[in-house]
Amino acid sequence: MNRISKPLLQLAEAVAAFMMAAMFATFILQVVIRYTARIVWIPDTFPWLEPSNFGWTLEFCLALWLWLVFWGNAFVVRDQDHVSFDILYFAVPDRVRRGFIIVTGLAIGIGLLLSIDPTWDRFKILRLKKTATLSDLFGDWIRMRDVYAIYILFLIAVPARYFWRVWQAFRSSMSEPQHTSEGRLDE
């Protein structure tokens, strides 16, 4: 399983890194345009640097941030990376911990899966709404549904991760997470 999961994790991390780099580049572009906007000769010499052409940058950064948060939490961030209050969890025997994992995993997974239908109903409305400025960059086809589509992927991927963890808890006893040589935790 590790032969499959490791390349997929690396791909997910690469996608997240690409989104972060695109967001950073867009931010730098915003700064350059903002500080050159009052210099009259710049838009006259370089018409493509006209500040009114760059209204899309804010909305693009916000959309990338939204995608980065949900993509990262669905595919990159591991359970050990989350802040947790686990005093009670570590104070009980392994058998009770397995019960905690099973109950919370099922509750979170089922809750998120049940929210897909109402979310999809809202997406029917969002398919009609255009973005405010991203059409300047991508054309008229992009809709608000496309901006928020990552949330549906999140609602599918996170329950799958929790159900996998529940399955592992049923199959074998849960062991303590171990630190690797890189300082990361392994299960």
C-alpha positions in Angstrom: 0.0 0.0 0.0 2.9 2.3 0.7 4.1 2.0 -2.9 0.8 3.5 -4.0 0.2 6.0 -1.3 3.6 7.6 -1.3 3.6 8.8 -4.9 0.0 9.9 -4.5 0.9 12.0 -1.4 3.9 13.4 -3.3 1.5 14.4 -6.2 -0.9 16.0 -3.8 1.9 17.9 -2.1 3.2 19.0 -5.6 -0.3 20.3 -6.5 -0.6 22.2 -3.2 2.9 23.7 -3.8 1.9 24.7 -7.3 -1.2 26.5 -6.0 0.9 28.2 -3.3 3.5 29.3 -5.9 0.7 30.6 -8.2 -0.9 32.5 -5.3 2.5 34.0 -4.4 3.2 35.1 -8.0 -0.2 36.7 -8.2 0.4 38.5 -5.0 3.7 39.8 -6.2 2.0 41.0 -9.4 -0.6 42.8 -7.3 2.2 44.6 -5.4 4.0 45.6 -8.6 0.8 46.9 -10.2 -0.2 48.8 -7.0 3.1 50.6 -6.7 3.5 51.4 -10.4 -0.2 52.5 -10.8 0.6 56.2 -10.1 3.6 56.4 -12.4 2.0 57.8 -15.5 4.6 56.8 -18.1 4.4 53.1 -17.2 0.9 52.4 -18.6 1.6 54.7 -21.5 4.8 52.8 -22.3 3.5 49.3 -21.4 -0.3 49.3 -22.0 -0.6 45.8 -20.7 0.4 47.2 -17.2 -2.7 49.3 -17.0 -3.9 48.8 -13.4 -7.6 48.4 -14.5 -6.5 45.1 -16.2 -5.5 43.5 -12.9 -8.8 43.4 -10.9 -8.8 39.7 -11.2 -5.8 39.2 -9.1 -7.6 39.5 -5.7 -10.3 37.0 -6.7 -7.8 34.6 -8.2 -5.7 34.7 -4.9 -8.9 34.1 -2.9 -9.9 31.2 -5.1 -6.5 29.6 -4.9 -6.5 30.0 -1.1 -9.9 28.2 -1.0 -8.6 25.4 -3.2 -5.3 25.2 -1.2 -7.2 24.9 2.1 -9.6 22.2 1.0 -7.1 20.3 -1.1 -4.5 20.3 1.6 -7.0 19.1 4.3 -8.3 16.4 2.0 -5.1 15.0 0.7 -2.0 16.4 2.4 -2.6 17.1 6.1 -2.4 13.9 8.2 -4.2 13.2 11.4 -1.0 13.9 13.4 -0.7 17.3 11.9 -3.9 18.5 13.4 -4.1 20.2 16.8 -5.9 17.7 19.1 -6.8 17.4 22.7 -5.9 13.8 23.3 -5.3 13.6 27.1 -8.3 11.3 27.4 -7.4 9.3 24.3 -3.9 8.5 25.7 -5.2 7.8 29.2 -7.3 4.8 28.2 -6.3 1.3 27.1 -5.8 0.4 23.4 -9.2 -1.3 23.2 -11.0 1.9 24.2 -8.8 3.9 21.8 -10.0 1.7 19.0 -13.5 2.4 20.1 -12.9 6.1 20.0 -11.4 5.8 16.5 -14.3 3.8 15.3 -17.1 6.0 16.8 -15.5 9.3 15.8 -14.4 8.1 12.4 -17.9 6.9 11.6 -19.5 10.1 12.9 -17.3 12.4 10.9 -17.4 10.3 7.8 -21.2 9.8 7.8 -21.7 13.5 8.7 -19.6 14.7 5.8 -21.2 12.3 3.3 -24.7 13.4 4.4 -23.8 17.0 3.7 -23.0 16.2 0.0 -26.6 16.3 -1.1 -27.5 19.7 0.4 -24.2 21.1 -0.8 -24.9 19.8 -4.4 -28.3 21.5 -4.3 -26.6 24.8 -3.5 -24.1 24.1 -6.4 -27.1 24.1 -8.8 -27.6 27.8 -8.0 -23.8 28.5 -8.2 -23.6 27.2 -11.7 -25.6 30.2 -12.8 -23.5 32.8 -11.0 -20.4 34.2 -12.7 -17.3 35.3 -10.8 -16.8 39.0 -10.5 -13.5 39.3 -12.2 -12.1 35.9 -13.1 -13.8 36.0 -16.4 -11.3 38.7 -17.4 -8.6 36.0 -17.0 -10.2 32.7 -17.9 -13.1 33.8 -20.1 -16.9 33.8 -19.6 -17.2 30.1 -18.9 -16.0 30.1 -15.3 -18.8 30.0 -12.7 -18.8 30.2 -8.9 -19.6 26.4 -8.9 -16.1 25.9 -10.4 -14.5 28.0 -7.7 -16.2 26.0 -4.9 -16.0 22.5 -6.6 -13.1 21.6 -4.5 -15.4 21.4 -1.5 -17.3 18.4 -3.0 -14.0 16.6 -3.5 -13.2 17.4 0.1 -16.6 15.9 1.2 -15.6 12.7 -0.5 -11.9 12.4 0.3 -12.1 13.1 4.0 -14.8 10.5 4.8 -12.8 8.0 2.7 -9.8 8.7 4.9 -11.8 8.3 8.1 -13.5 5.1 6.9 -10.1 3.7 6.0 -8.9 4.5 9.6 -12.1 2.8 11.0 -11.3 -0.2 8.8 -7.8 -0.3 10.2 -9.1 -0.1 13.7 -11.4 -3.1 13.1 -8.6 -5.1 11.5 -5.9 -4.7 14.0 -4.9 -3.1 17.3 -3.9 0.6 17.0 -0.3 1.2 17.9 1.2 4.5 19.1 2.4 6.8 16.4 6.1 6.5 15.9 8.5 9.3 15.1 10.5 8.8 11.9 14.0 10.0 11.3 12.6 13.1 9.6 10.7 14.1 12.7 7.3 13.2 11.2 4.9 10.8 12.8 4.1 7.5 11.2 1.1 5.3 12.1 
